[in-house]
Amino acid sequence: MSAVINIIGSGFSSLSASCYLAKAGYDVTVYEKNDTVGGRARQLKKDGFTFDIGPSWYWMPDIFEKFFNDFGKKTSDYYHLDKLGPAYKIFFKDEVITIGDTLDKICKEFDRIEPGSAIPLKKFIEKAATNYDIAINKVVLKPGLSPFELITPETAMRVDQFFKTISGEVRKQFNNPKLISTLEFPVLFLGAKPSNTPSFYSFMNYADFGLGTWHPKGGMYEVIKAMETLAKSLGVKIITQSVVKKINVSGKTASSIEINGEKKSFDILLSGADYHHSETLLDEKYRQYSETYWSKKTFAPSSLLFYVGFNKKLKNVEHHNLFFDTSFETHAEEIYDNPKWPKDPLFYANFPSKTDATMAPENAETGFFLIPIAPGIEDTEALRAQYFDIIISRFEKLTKQEVKNSILFKDSFCVKDFIKDYNSYKGNAYGMANTLSQTAFLRPKLKSKKVNNLYFTGQLTVPGPGVPPALISGKLVADLIIKHHNTAV
Ligand SMILES: Cc1cc2nc3c(=O)[nH]c(=O)nc-3n(C[C@H](O)[C@H](O)[C@H](O)COP(=O)(O)OP(=O)(O)OC[C@H]3O[C@@H](n4cnc5c(N)ncnc54)[C@H](O)[C@@H]3O)c2cc1C
């Protein structure tokens, strides 16, 4: 008989782990609280419009490819990928910067804004490419068990880059504030301020300018569907509408989980739900991290999101658009240093139907708007409405068109929904930030120190926030389980 592994949650990290564990011969069942799989990457379909509820930037295509290759498959066995050209547009108060689909095009755009800046840009991206190679091949694939994992000949030579910040590095080489914001944008995916993110993370700039921005036809949810299909083909059982209410422990061993009044037993338990929530399912004596521990951590922002159906095609926008026409620094302070609703928020908007006709009805546009906000702040319908008005007015002005009268519907999602739908700590959108003091072995551990057969995966543990890291997190924890319980049968 195969050893039984139960997995809590069906986000990217849980689905990834489920595939590796099933391939290794375990009997794997995934229990998901919501009606559909995918966690933060679920999908909303309404009146012919298709929205990705969470992630929309498909970066680091090599990581997705490697994941499917591990099972003898390719991404193209499941979904069609297009490289977006341009990758995205950034709207500033008095200028629009277009990020093309090759480094040459981006260099030309940098030179247009700051003559001569293409030369330092090429050097910066060369260094970022080396960092990417080291990060992906040498650092990120480590389970975060000890500080020694970080010490490789390559990282030892670059130790200074763990103590300098990305913000400082960019400012040393570029003067134009718009180019500075452009180069600081990618590390926002790591959940922290650029002034609090080690410069080694410039590998995100290589992901951006070197590897490019891609779109799976049909949206990011196609990747979830692909992983679900793969998992099921490997024998994984996935059961939705299953809220895990309690983890029971006997001695130092987790023995069962309680779902819909029933006890399910297993040999090994893995939770891909938010780490903080997973620990609250245990009696207090089995929790490794106190409420004080969590309250002192820097969490990635929460978000106010709008899913909007427009009854016409929109002008002057691309698939991905950043609205950086207000102060980056002030908004960052209002998220991290002095949490409150931002006075003049930056925002992001995507219109996947610009490049993918399957995402909206004919002559219509699917619109997704995101304002990053501090986790845990007040969330009311009135605030949501107020902020929609703020950004849509700015959107009209900056893109030079009227859209308010073309809205068929708008749904919103904010702090309260992150808590209700995902049991997210303070309603964070994408986990715990990757700051220097919250990197690698300094993040919450994949294996419980108090319960022998309990493991964790996902964006609050290693390597951190984002879809590619979630795929890697699932692999890391599966490898650890296979190593510790070296036989599946
Ligand atoms: C708005 C938004 C935009 C983003 N944009 C991008 C992007 O463009 N690109 C990118 O790479 N990343 C992006 N991210 C980050 C990325 O989506 C996440 O890092 C990733 O999806 C997290 O996966 P996970 O498996 O760690 O967690 P989750 O997706 O949160 O999965 C956890 C699962 O556990 C379930 N669960 C919780 N409690 C229980 C319980 N008691 N019982 C059973 N099930 C439970 C939840 O319902 C959920 O399905 C974005 C995130 C958000 C929210």
The ligand as an ORCA input file, in Angstrom:
! r2SCAN-3c Opt
* xyz 0 1
  C      -4.029     40.024     -7.169
  C      -2.798     39.204     -7.328
  C      -1.973     39.412     -8.415
  C      -0.829     38.639     -8.566
  N      -0.087     38.810     -9.692
  C       0.919     37.944     -9.959
  C       1.502     37.929    -11.244
  O       1.097     38.701    -12.115
  N       2.498     37.020    -11.491
  C       2.934     36.140    -10.529
  O       3.846     35.344    -10.798
  N       2.352     36.127     -9.298
  C       1.347     36.979     -9.008
  N       0.690     36.923     -7.812
  C       1.168     35.996     -6.788
  C       0.726     34.559     -7.037
  O      -0.592     34.524     -7.476
  C       0.849     33.769     -5.753
  O       2.176     33.902     -5.230
  C       0.555     32.275     -5.911
  O      -0.606     32.063     -6.681
  C       0.419     31.676     -4.519
  O       0.183     30.314     -4.591
  P       0.128     29.445     -3.246
  O      -0.007     28.031     -3.667
  O       1.267     29.791     -2.374
  O      -1.142     29.970     -2.428
  P      -2.740     30.107     -2.756
  O      -2.963     30.340     -4.204
  O      -3.240     31.104     -1.830
  O      -3.290     28.680     -2.365
  C      -3.691     28.347     -1.061
  C      -4.958     27.533     -1.146
  O      -5.311     27.031      0.148
  C      -6.730     27.072      0.269
  N      -7.093     27.026      1.693
  C      -6.882     27.986      2.634
  N      -7.348     27.573      3.843
  C      -7.860     26.325      3.648
  C      -8.482     25.388      4.512
  N      -8.654     25.622      5.825
  N      -8.937     24.215      3.972
  C      -8.763     23.936      2.649
  N      -8.167     24.804      1.789
  C      -7.713     25.976      2.286
  C      -7.084     28.368     -0.408
  O      -8.452     28.427     -0.763
  C      -6.163     28.335     -1.630
  O      -6.766     27.653     -2.703
  C      -0.477     37.663     -7.611
  C      -1.314     37.454     -6.511
  C      -2.470     38.200     -6.381
  C      -3.373     37.931     -5.239
*
